[in-house]
Amino acid sequence: MALRSGRCLQLTDITVPEVVDVRETVTLSCSYDMGMHKLNSVKWYKDEREFFRYSPMMPKSLMFFDVEGVTLLENSTVQICNQFMCSIQLHKLTIRSSGSYRCEISGDAPEFKLAHGVGNMTVAGKIN
């Protein structure tokens, strides 16, 4: 069994703060064990809509997509994605930033195995 678990792709941890102040910058992160698989991509979703993709084997390894309530802090020193973990930051939060955040990792061909984790975040506070 130990050999088998070492070969599996698995998400080992996901961090999504449960309640945040609207004025905060928040960090979302997930860690994973690729086992015997090569990392194809890490994708972040808010309420099932993709807003971030890290694809290390592509010429343009980082891609960003517009999703209401999600503003990525680009060029952040905390934004680190590699074969072990992916950490991103959100800023300019609004009430619409509340929702379900999912980190999905996928292995490369031929199997394209998937693993994911989900965390819910609620944004509280008064917007001036």
Salt bridges, closest charged atoms under 4 A:
ASP21 OD2 - ARG23 NH2 2.69
ASP47 OD2 - LYS46 NZ 2.81
GLU48 OE1 - ARG102 NH2 2.81
GLU50 OE2 - ARG53 NE 2.73
GLU68 OE2 - ARG96 NE 3.26
GLU104 OE1 - ARG102 NH1 2.85
GLU111 OE1 - HIS37 ND1 3.70
